[in-house]
């Protein structure tokens, strides 16, 4: 019964993503929900957050009243700068992104295909406002691409699809999906479910997505 499924909130999902970011990683957090990941990074790990508008060593959101209007992320949200953090030119930031210097980027998505294609900048609707930003650069430049999203649209359609119908951001670039219902790895063997939320089983997840999902084998 779907009413027993305990979906993750945006903050719980951000915390789940943060747990998988390793010590020493250089990471870019995309505009929107992925920026919340910064607030949940483990305090015992040194992780370097990069923002495409020219920051390295970005910290979590400031306390209310401590915002600096000149210290923002790419989504124009106030952030903090950790000790040793740096500012630099926008062009240098994109050189980092395109040059393979980022270990992980976390992006939102409208659709992700079972082969890892990413569509996250435009729905193709006539009245939609395109907003690609640096997503194409991140999708091809980062060593790993994580997508953080709700698995279903507000009308119940799956965002994990066999083939994207929206304009593509990148081809075969997504390594893992973190959703409110399940964590799913994408690779040569097809989509594999790493974990599911409480109350959800594989058959129900398959029915929701219309995708032949498999459980990922845990290697010991």
Secondary structure as a PSIPRED ss2 file (coil, helix, strand):
# PSIPRED VFORMAT (PSIPRED V4.0)

   1 X C   1.000  0.000  0.000
   2 X H   0.000  1.000  0.000
   3 X H   0.000  1.000  0.000
   4 X H   0.000  1.000  0.000
   5 X C   1.000  0.000  0.000
   6 X C   1.000  0.000  0.000
   7 X C   1.000  0.000  0.000
   8 X C   1.000  0.000  0.000
   9 X C   1.000  0.000  0.000
  10 X H   0.000  1.000  0.000
  11 X H   0.000  1.000  0.000
  12 X H   0.000  1.000  0.000
  13 X H   0.000  1.000  0.000
  14 X H   0.000  1.000  0.000
  15 X H   0.000  1.000  0.000
  16 X H   0.000  1.000  0.000
  17 X H   0.000  1.000  0.000
  18 X H   0.000  1.000  0.000
  19 X H   0.000  1.000  0.000
  20 X C   1.000  0.000  0.000
  21 X C   1.000  0.000  0.000
  22 X C   1.000  0.000  0.000
  23 X C   1.000  0.000  0.000
  24 X C   1.000  0.000  0.000
  25 X C   1.000  0.000  0.000
  26 X E   0.000  0.000  1.000
  27 X E   0.000  0.000  1.000
  28 X E   0.000  0.000  1.000
  29 X E   0.000  0.000  1.000
  30 X C   1.000  0.000  0.000
  31 X C   1.000  0.000  0.000
  32 X C   1.000  0.000  0.000
  33 X H   0.000  1.000  0.000
  34 X H   0.000  1.000  0.000
  35 X H   0.000  1.000  0.000
  36 X H   0.000  1.000  0.000
  37 X H   0.000  1.000  0.000
  38 X H   0.000  1.000  0.000
  39 X H   0.000  1.000  0.000
  40 X H   0.000  1.000  0.000
  41 X C   1.000  0.000  0.000
  42 X C   1.000  0.000  0.000
  43 X C   1.000  0.000  0.000
  44 X C   1.000  0.000  0.000
  45 X C   1.000  0.000  0.000
  46 X C   1.000  0.000  0.000
  47 X C   1.000  0.000  0.000
  48 X E   0.000  0.000  1.000
  49 X E   0.000  0.000  1.000
  50 X E   0.000  0.000  1.000
  51 X E   0.000  0.000  1.000
  52 X C   1.000  0.000  0.000
  53 X C   1.000  0.000  0.000
  54 X C   1.000  0.000  0.000
  55 X E   0.000  0.000  1.000
  56 X E   0.000  0.000  1.000
  57 X E   0.000  0.000  1.000
  58 X E   0.000  0.000  1.000
  59 X E   0.000  0.000  1.000
  60 X C   1.000  0.000  0.000
  61 X C   1.000  0.000  0.000
  62 X C   1.000  0.000  0.000
  63 X C   1.000  0.000  0.000
  64 X C   1.000  0.000  0.000
  65 X C   1.000  0.000  0.000
  66 X C   1.000  0.000  0.000
  67 X C   1.000  0.000  0.000
  68 X C   1.000  0.000  0.000
  69 X C   1.000  0.000  0.000
  70 X C   1.000  0.000  0.000
  71 X C   1.000  0.000  0.000
  72 X E   0.000  0.000  1.000
  73 X C   1.000  0.000  0.000
  74 X C   1.000  0.000  0.000
  75 X C   1.000  0.000  0.000
  76 X C   1.000  0.000  0.000
  77 X C   1.000  0.000  0.000
  78 X E   0.000  0.000  1.000
  79 X C   1.000  0.000  0.000
  80 X E   0.000  0.000  1.000
  81 X E   0.000  0.000  1.000
  82 X E   0.000  0.000  1.000
  83 X E   0.000  0.000  1.000
  84 X E   0.000  0.000  1.000
  85 X E   0.000  0.000  1.000
  86 X E   0.000  0.000  1.000
  87 X E   0.000  0.000  1.000
  88 X C   1.000  0.000  0.000
  89 X C   1.000  0.000  0.000
  90 X H   0.000  1.000  0.000
  91 X H   0.000  1.000  0.000
  92 X H   0.000  1.000  0.000
  93 X H   0.000  1.000  0.000
  94 X H   0.000  1.000  0.000
  95 X H   0.000  1.000  0.000
  96 X H   0.000  1.000  0.000
  97 X H   0.000  1.000  0.000
  98 X H   0.000  1.000  0.000
  99 X C   1.000  0.000  0.000
 100 X C   1.000  0.000  0.000
 101 X C   1.000  0.000  0.000
 102 X C   1.000  0.000  0.000
 103 X C   1.000  0.000  0.000
 104 X E   0.000  0.000  1.000
 105 X E   0.000  0.000  1.000
 106 X E   0.000  0.000  1.000
 107 X E   0.000  0.000  1.000
 108 X C   1.000  0.000  0.000
 109 X C   1.000  0.000  0.000
 110 X C   1.000  0.000  0.000
 111 X E   0.000  0.000  1.000
 112 X E   0.000  0.000  1.000
 113 X E   0.000  0.000  1.000
 114 X C   1.000  0.000  0.000
 115 X C   1.000  0.000  0.000
 116 X C   1.000  0.000  0.000
 117 X C   1.000  0.000  0.000
 118 X E   0.000  0.000  1.000
 119 X E   0.000  0.000  1.000
 120 X C   1.000  0.000  0.000
 121 X C   1.000  0.000  0.000
 122 X C   1.000  0.000  0.000
 123 X C   1.000  0.000  0.000
 124 X C   1.000  0.000  0.000
 125 X C   1.000  0.000  0.000
 126 X C   1.000  0.000  0.000
 127 X C   1.000  0.000  0.000
 128 X C   1.000  0.000  0.000
 129 X C   1.000  0.000  0.000
 130 X C   1.000  0.000  0.000
 131 X C   1.000  0.000  0.000
 132 X C   1.000  0.000  0.000
 133 X C   1.000  0.000  0.000
 134 X C   1.000  0.000  0.000
 135 X H   0.000  1.000  0.000
 136 X H   0.000  1.000  0.000
 137 X H   0.000  1.000  0.000
 138 X H   0.000  1.000  0.000
 139 X H   0.000  1.000  0.000
 140 X H   0.000  1.000  0.000
 141 X H   0.000  1.000  0.000
 142 X C   1.000  0.000  0.000
 143 X C   1.000  0.000  0.000
 144 X E   0.000  0.000  1.000
 145 X E   0.000  0.000  1.000
 146 X E   0.000  0.000  1.000
 147 X E   0.000  0.000  1.000
 148 X E   0.000  0.000  1.000
 149 X E   0.000  0.000  1.000
 150 X C   1.000  0.000  0.000
 151 X C   1.000  0.000  0.000
 152 X E   0.000  0.000  1.000
 153 X C   1.000  0.000  0.000
 154 X C   1.000  0.000  0.000
 155 X C   1.000  0.000  0.000
 156 X C   1.000  0.000  0.000
 157 X C   1.000  0.000  0.000
 158 X E   0.000  0.000  1.000
 159 X C   1.000  0.000  0.000
 160 X E   0.000  0.000  1.000
 161 X E   0.000  0.000  1.000
 162 X C   1.000  0.000  0.000
 163 X C   1.000  0.000  0.000
 164 X C   1.000  0.000  0.000
 165 X C   1.000  0.000  0.000
 166 X C   1.000  0.000  0.000
 167 X C   1.000  0.000  0.000
 168 X C   1.000  0.000  0.000
 169 X C   1.000  0.000  0.000
 170 X E   0.000  0.000  1.000
 171 X C   1.000  0.000  0.000
 172 X C   1.000  0.000  0.000
 173 X C   1.000  0.000  0.000
 174 X C   1.000  0.000  0.000
 175 X C   1.000  0.000  0.000
 176 X E   0.000  0.000  1.000
 177 X E   0.000  0.000  1.000
 178 X E   0.000  0.000  1.000
 179 X E   0.000  0.000  1.000
 180 X C   1.000  0.000  0.000
 181 X C   1.000  0.000  0.000
 182 X E   0.000  0.000  1.000
 183 X E   0.000  0.000  1.000
 184 X E   0.000  0.000  1.000
 185 X E   0.000  0.000  1.000
 186 X C   1.000  0.000  0.000
 187 X C   1.000  0.000  0.000
 188 X C   1.000  0.000  0.000
 189 X C   1.000  0.000  0.000
 190 X C   1.000  0.000  0.000
 191 X C   1.000  0.000  0.000
 192 X E   0.000  0.000  1.000
 193 X E   0.000  0.000  1.000
 194 X E   0.000  0.000  1.000
 195 X E   0.000  0.000  1.000
 196 X E   0.000  0.000  1.000
 197 X C   1.000  0.000  0.000
 198 X C   1.000  0.000  0.000
 199 X C   1.000  0.000  0.000
 200 X C   1.000  0.000  0.000
 201 X C   1.000  0.000  0.000
 202 X H   0.000  1.000  0.000
 203 X H   0.000  1.000  0.000
 204 X H   0.000  1.000  0.000
 205 X H   0.000  1.000  0.000
 206 X H   0.000  1.000  0.000
 207 X H   0.000  1.000  0.000
 208 X H   0.000  1.000  0.000
 209 X H   0.000  1.000  0.000
 210 X C   1.000  0.000  0.000
 211 X C   1.000  0.000  0.000
 212 X C   1.000  0.000  0.000
 213 X C   1.000  0.000  0.000
 214 X E   0.000  0.000  1.000
 215 X E   0.000  0.000  1.000
 216 X C   1.000  0.000  0.000
 217 X C   1.000  0.000  0.000
 218 X C   1.000  0.000  0.000
 219 X C   1.000  0.000  0.000
 220 X C   1.000  0.000  0.000
